[in-house]
Structure formats: C-alpha cells, structure tokens
Amino acid sequence: MFTLILLSLFLLVMICIGVWGMKKTSTLGDFFLGGRSIGPWISAVAYGTSYFSAVLFIGFAGKLGWGFGLNVLWIAAGNAFFGSLLAWLVLGRRTRLMTQNLDVMTMPEFFHERYKTRYMKFVTAMIIFIFLLPYSASVFKGLGHLFEINFHISYDLALLVMIVITGIYLILGGYFAITLTDFIQGIIMVFGASAMVWILVNKAGGISQVLPAISESYKLHIASGSAPNWIMLASLVFMTSFGTWGLPQMVQKFYAIKDASLIKKAALATTVFAVIISFAAYFTGALSHVFFDSVPLVEGKLAFDRLIPQLLTTYLPEVLMGVILLLILSASMSTLSSLILVSASAIAIDMYKGHVNPKISKENSVMMMRFLSGVFIAISYFIAKEEFALIVTLMSLSWGAVAGAFMAPYLYGLFWKRTTRIGAEAGMTTGLVLAIALFFILGKQNSPIAASIAMIVPFAVVPIVSLFTQPPDDKIIAKAFKEI
C-alpha cells in the first residue's frame, strides 16, 4: 500500500510539472532545448538520469556483477570518469559555443552546418530514428515487467500506465519539464541507491566482511576458465563510457546549458551523481554472489535480469522497496523522455523543417514536435508490447551503431578545422557498417567488442580521408570556431 501511494504521488507531481512546463514553452527552441537557459546543477542531473536507466539497474548490473564480481567496479569507474567528468570537460564548452555559432539544435543539424552536406543530415536523422526508437521501447518493456511483478497487474496495463504518464509530461512541457523532472528524479535516485547499498552491506555482514565475502563467493560460483576475459571488460568500459560521447540524447545536454562558463560546475555535479549511481548499481550486482548460490532459471535458461529484482524484494523493507521502485522508474522515465525527444526531433526538425518545409511557423513547429513525440511514444508502446525479431536485434545494436556512426565526425568537427565533408561521411559510414557487420560476425555475446571497434576505427578514417580531400570553406570554419 505504501509503495502504491508513493508511486501515485510521484506520477501526480510529474503531470503537474508537465502542465507547468507547457506555460514556458512557446518556440521550438524552448521545447527541444529549454531556450538554452538550463542551469548547471539541473543540466548535470539531467545528463546523469539520461545516462542510467532500468537497463543498468536490472540488466547490466545483475549480469555483469555476477560475471565479473568486484571487477565490475571498473565499469562504474569508467562511467564516472570518462562518461561523465571527461565528457563534460572535453565536449561541453565547445559543443555549447559551436552549436550557438552555427544556430543548430540537433546533431543532424550540427553535421549539416559544420560540413555543409545536405544528405548527411537526412541519413543522420534516419540512424537516430531507426536505432534509438527501439532502444526506448526496450526501456518501456523492462519497466512494464518490473511493475507487473511488484504490483501484480497485467504487463499490458503496466506498460500503458508508463506510456501515458511519460507522454503527458513530455508532450506538454518539452525539455523544461524533462529537466525539472530529471532533477527531482535524480534526488530520488541518489537517496534510494545509497540506502539500498547501506542496507544490503549490513545484511551481508558489514563493510569489513562484505568485500572478502564477494571475492570468496565469486571463486566458488565462477570457474576460473569461464570468467570473462580482460578484453571483454575493457570493451564494456569503453563502450558504456565513451559511447555517450556520440549519443544525441546525451550531447543535447551540452547544447542546452545556460552558459559555457558553467560547464565545470556541471561536470563536477554530474561526476558525483555518476559515482553514486553507477557504483551502487554495479556493486549491488557483485553483492548477488553473497546472497545467491546460482543465477535464477526461467524455462531452463539463466535469467540474469531476475537477480537484482529478487535480491531487492527479498532483503529490502517495503518502505525502501517503494523508493527503489521509484529510483528505477525515475532513471527509466528520464532516459525514455530524452530518447523520444531526440527521435521526434529527427523527423520534425531535421527531416520536415530541414527538407520539406523550412518556412514552417514556430507555433506549427512546436505543435509538430508535440504530435511526433506522442506518435513515437505510441510506437514504442506497440514495439514493447509485441516481440519482433528485427526490433530485438536493433535494440542490441543501438548503442554501438549510433555512437560508432556519430562519435568521430562529431569530435573532429569540434576540434579539427581541417575535417572535410567527405572525411566525416567516410567516418560515419565506416562506424555504422562496422557496428552492424561485427555484431553479426562476432555474435551478440561479443557486441561490446563489436561496438568498441566500430567507435575506434572511424577516428583513423576521418583524418586520412580529410587530408586527401578538398579543405572546408574558410567562411564555414570561421563561423563555427568563432570565440572558441
């Protein structure tokens, strides 16, 4: 009963924020970037809550914590240092200034204005649409099953409730509503994650005993010959940390911050948030070795995604379990809203406004973004409700394909004036093709290695091709790098 009351109160607050955000949203820039007026603390938490979703807490933490034991904390360290601190310090200031210089709101628009290529904008928008929309559906699916188990309601009803609530505050309030709800959700996540670890550590015998207990249990549960190797661990660190540097829903947070001078404050706040959340999630995954002798089985198959839910429902009191449910819901709703917003922008801003009707009024632009956000939420619901083999494959491919295609052209565009249109196109094509080809060649179980290779190789392709092709126009470079 307490959990249900807490959940109802939380969802009511989210709806109220959506209504409030609607009053502050009058232009496309307001809806998509909050008018570039978001402060450092809210921007930092918005970045963190978009970073960590139910996929981390339920899927990644359980499977990787069991497979790697305490070594899984290297992934948490990478997420905090490379994926959060370094991302803000390296990319934040230049992204904020260059996107303002070029007057762009999205990553496809950035590529279009930086490299002056018409078709790259369209292709980039299609990549976002194809790979990020199924990813959002996978998050909805995880949430639906979580609420089905804890509230004993049908999966379809749980899914519908999540869809409706996310749709209301996103469609009404846009980025203003997203960032404010992210801030509230971030506070819940920090409190819930900290309390979760504290209670589980105490139940495992206290901090002085828990680390040796994990190590000893890990040796009993995982045979030395079957433990994951260092190549897989390094690939996971790289993919989950540096992959964020090329994901549109993460980069968007740099576009929207109020002022470039606030980047360092946001970097520090994001890092503190990432340390707490990522270490809590992965450490809990490693703790499963203390509380379980084996991975739960479902229909004769290892169900790693059942480890964390069973651990929490068994050992946490009802009050804290309610907070943990809000933690997972908060993380997922934030990730979902960012994914849906970026997917909708790919059609409304990059395709329709960019190619079909450049003179569309600001009122109609906002209306179209709201309409498409609703459409994409409905599509996500349909995908999550029905298991399509192709969609499941796209979900697994999404991170590597998007980051592999965008990361090198984006970073070179920010830092190297000599980067050419053909060089950027070659890098994008290489990353996308490698991500897809290696995914099938190496197999799904090696997808982190495939994704890492797809992200790295374009960093060699872009400069080589650029050096052998015509330099970019001096006027474009002067405009893009003004005061940078």
N, C-alpha and C positions, 0 to 999 in steps of 0.2 A: 504493500500500500504506500509506504514512504517513497519508494522508487517511482511509482506512478505519479504521485503528487509532485515530486521533484521534476520529473520529465514534463509534466503538463505546464508547470510554471516556467520552465526553460523555453519551451516552444512558444508560449504566450509572449515572452519577452522578445523572442526572435521576430515574431509577427509585428509587434509594436515598433521595433527598430526598422523593419521594412517600410511601415507606414511613414515613420519619421523621415527616413531616407528619401522617400518619394518627394517630399517637400523641398529637398535640397538638390534635386536632380532636374535640370531643365535642358541641358545640352548633351550631345554625345560624349564630350569630354568629361562631363560630370558623371555620366552613367558608367563609363568604362574606366576612368582614371581618378574619379573623385575631384575633378578640376585641378589635378596636380597640387593638392593642398593638404595632403595627409602628413601628420607629424611623425617624428622618428620612432616613438615608442609604439604607436599603433601600426606603423609600417613594419616594424621589426616583428611584432607578434603575428601580423597577417602573413608574413613570409614563413614564420615557423609553423603556424597552423596549416598553411597550404602544403608544407613540406611533409608533415607527419599525419597520416590518416589511419583508418582501421586496418589498412593493408599492413602497416608497420606493427600495430599492437596485436593483431590476431594472426596474420600470416607470417610475416618476416620474423618477428620476434620469437615465435614459437619454433618454427622450423630451423632458423639459423642458430638460435640459442641452444637447441638440442644438438644440432650438428657440430657446432664449433665450441660449445662450452664457454669458458671465460674469454677465449679468443674473439668471441663475437663483439667484445667491447672495442676492438679496433675499428669496427664499422661505426660504432657510436662516436668514437673519437674523430674519425674521418668526416662524418656528417656535421659535427660541431665545428671543426676547424676549417676544413676545405669547403664543405657545402654551405656553411653559414658565414663564419668570420671572413674567410678569404674571398668568398663570392661578393660580399658587400664592399670590402676594401678594394678589390680589383675592378669589379664591374660597376658598382653603384654610381660613383661620381660621373664617370664617362657616359654611362647609359643615360643618366638624368640630363646631362648637358647636351649630348648629341641628339637625343630624341626631341629635345626642345628646339635645338637649332634647325633640325630637319622638319619640325612640326608634324611628328608622327605619333600614333597612339599604340600601334601593334607591331609585332615582329615582322609580319609580311610587309607592312608599310615601311619599316626601317630598311629592309633589304631593297625595296623598290627605290627609295630616295637615295640611299647610300650608293647603290650600284647602277641606278637608272636602267633597270631591266623590267619590262612590262610583264613577261610571263613568269618571272621568278616569284612575283607577288601572288599570282594565281596558284602556282604549284605549292608554295609555302602554305597558303590557306587550305589547300586540299590535304596536305600532310597533317595539318592540325586537326582538321575535321575527321579524317579517316582514323587517326590513331588516338586522339585524346577523347573522343566521344565514347568509344568502347571502354576506355580506362575509367571514365566517370561511371559507366554502367556497372563495372566490377566493384566499385566502392559502394554503390547502392545495394548491390547483391549481398555483399558482406554485412552491411547494416541490417538488411531485411532478415537474414538468418539469425543475427545476434538478438534482435528484438522478438523474433519468433520463439527462440529458446527461453528467453528471460521473462516474457510477458504472456507466453502460452497463447499467442494469437497466430492466425494463419500468416504464412510468408507473404501472400499477396496483399493482405491488409497492412502488414508492417511496411511493406515496400511502398504502398500507396500513401501512407501517412508521411513517410520520409520525403517522398516526391512533392507532396502538397506543401509541406512546411518550407522546404528549401526553395520551392518555386515562388512562394508568396514573398519572402523577404528579398530574394534576388531580383525578381521581376519588378517589384515596386521600388526598391531602394538602390539597386545597382551597386557600384563599388563603395559608395558611402556606407550602405547598410552592411556590405560584406566586411569592411574593415572594422566597423564598430562591433559587429557580432564576433568577428575574429578575436578582438581584444577581450571580450567577455569570455569567450570560449577558451582563450589562452590562459586566463586566470584559473578557470576550472581545471584545465589540463595540468598546470603546474601543481596545484593543490592535490589533485587526485593521484597523479603519478608519484609524488613524494610520499603521500600517505600509504599508497599501495606498496612501495618498496619497504617502507619502515615496518609495516605490519608483517609482511612476508619474511623479512630478515629476522625479526624477533621470533616468529614461529619456527624458523629454521635453526634457532639456537643462538642468535645474536651475531653481530658483525665479526667477532673474533673467530667464530666457528664456521661461518657460512662459506667463506672462500675455500678453505680446505675441504669442506664437505662437497662443494660443487666439483672440485678437481678430482676427488676420490670417486665420486659417483659417476662422473664422466668417463673415467677409465673403465669402470665396470659396464657401463651402458654402450660405449662406442669402442669397438675393437680397433687396435692401432692401425691395422691395414685398411680399415674402412673410413677412417676420419678424413674429412675434406682436406685437400692439399692447400699450400700457401698461394698457389696461382688462383684458385677459386676465391680465397679470402681477399687477396689483393684486387681481384676483379670486382668483387662486391663493394669493397671500399671505394674503388674508383667510380664504378657505375652509380652508386647511390649518393656519392659526394659531389663529384664533378659533373655528373649528369644534370644536376639542377642548373648549371651554368647555361644550358642550352634549351631549357624548357620555358615556353612562352608564359605559362601561368606563374612562374617564379620571377622571371625577368620583369614582368609587369609591375612588380612591387617597386623596382628602381625607377620606373617611369613616373610613378605617382607621388613620390615623396615630395614634400613641400619645397625643399631647398637642398642643393648639393652639399652645402656646409653641414648638414645634419647627418650625413652618411656614417660618420664614425660612431655617433651615438646609437644609430640604428644597428650598426654592425655589432657593437658590444651587447646590446639588448637581445638581438637575435641569437648570439652565441650562448649567452646564459640560458635562454629558453631552450635551445637545441641540446645543450649539455644535460639539462634536467630531463627533458622528454626522451631523447634518444637513449641515454644511459639507463633510465628507468625501464623503458620497453625492452631493450636487449638484455639487461641484467635479469629481468623477470623471466625472459626466455631461458637464460642459463640456469636460473633457480629451479626450473622444472625438473632438473636432474635430482634435486634433493627431495622433491615431493612425489615423483613418479619413478617407477621401475622400468616403464616402457611407454612407447607412444600409443595412444588410443587407436583402436582399429574400427573402421567403418566399412562394412561389407568386405572384410578381409584385407583392406588396404590401410596403410598408415595414414592417420588423419592428424597431420601436424597442426592444422588450424583449430583443432579441439583442445590442444594443450593449454593455452592461456585461458580460454573461457572456463575450462574445468578447474584449473588452478584457482582462478578468482572466485568462482561460485562456491567452491569447497571451503576455502580458507578465509575469505573476507566477510566481515559482518554486513548485514543487509544495508545499513546506512551508507557504508563506504562503497558497497557494490553499486548502489544507486549513483554515487558520484563517479565511479569508474565507468559506468554506462554512459554518463554524460560526457566523460572525458573522450571516450571512443566516438560518441556521436558528434561531439564538438570538432574533433580532428577531422572526421569524415565530411561533415557538412561544409567546413571551410574549404577542404580540398575540392569537394564537389562544386561549390559555387564558383571557385576560381577556374576550374576546368570548363564548366558550362559557359561562363562569361567569355573565356578565350575562344571556345568553339563557336559561339554565336557571333563574336566579332569577326571571325574568319569569313563568314558569309555576309553579314551586314555591312562591315566596314571595308574589308579587303576585296570582296567579290562584287557586291552590289554597288556600294558607293564608289569603289575604286574602278569598276569596269562598266557597269550598266547605267548608273545614274549619278554621276559626280556632283550634280547640282541639287540633290535632294535636300530639302529644308531640315533645319536642326530638329524641329518638332517631329517630323516624319522619321528622321534617323533614330531618335530615341525610341519612338514607337516601334520601329522595326527591330531594334535591339531587344526590347521587352518581348515582342512577339516571338522572335527566334529563340530567346532564352527559354520561353515556355515550350516551344516546339522541341528543342533539344532535351529539355527535362523529360518530356513525354517520350521521346525516342529512347532515352536512357532507361526509362521505366520498362519500355517494351523489350529492350535488349536484355535487361536484368531478369525479366520475367520468363523469357524464352531462351533456352540454351542453343545458340547457334555455333557450330564448329568453327566457322570462319571468324566470328566475333571473339571467341575464346582465344584464338591464335593472335588476333590483333591486340587483345589485351596484354598478352605476354610479350608482344613485340614493341608495344607503345613507347616505353622509356628509351630503349636503345635506338629505335627508328627516328624519333623526334630529336633527341639530343645528338645522335650521330649526324643527322642532316643539318642541324642549325648551329651547333656549337662553334665549329671552326670558322664558318663565314661570319658569324656574329662577332667573335673575339677579334679576328683580323680586321673586321670593319671598324671596330672601336679603336684599335691600336696601330694599325699599319696603313699609312696613306697610299702605299703602292698596290694595295689589294685591288684587283680588277674584277669586272663583272664576270668574265669567263672563268677566272680563278675561283670566285665564290660559287658559281654554278657547278663547276667541276667538283669542288669540295662537298657541296650539298648532295650531288648525285652519288658520289663515292660513299659517303656516310650512309645514305638511305639504302643503296644497293647492298653494301656490306652487311648492314644490320639484318636485312631480310634474308640474304643468301646464307650467312653464317648461322642464323637462327635455325634454319632447316638442315644445314650441313652438320653442325656440331650437336644439334638436338636441344630440346627445351631445357634439359637439366644443365646445360652449359651456356644458357642465354646471357648470364653476366659477362662471361668471357667474350661472347659474340658482340655484345653491346659495347664493351670497353674497346675492342679492336675497331669497331665502327666509329667510335668517337675520336680515337687517336689518329688513324690513318689520314683523315682529311687535313690534319694540321701540317702534313707534308705535301699533300696535293695542292692546297690553295696557294702557297708561296711559289712552288715550282711552276705552276701554270701561269700565275700572275707575272712572273719575271719574263715569260716568253710571249706575253700578250700586251696589247696596247695599254699604256697607263691611263688611269681615270682622268676625267676632265678636272683641270685646276680649280674651276669655279665650284664644282661639287665638293671637292676636298676642303676648300677654304670655308664654305658654308658649314660643312659637317664638323670641322675641327676648330671652329671659332671659339676662342677663350678656353680651350681645353689644354 
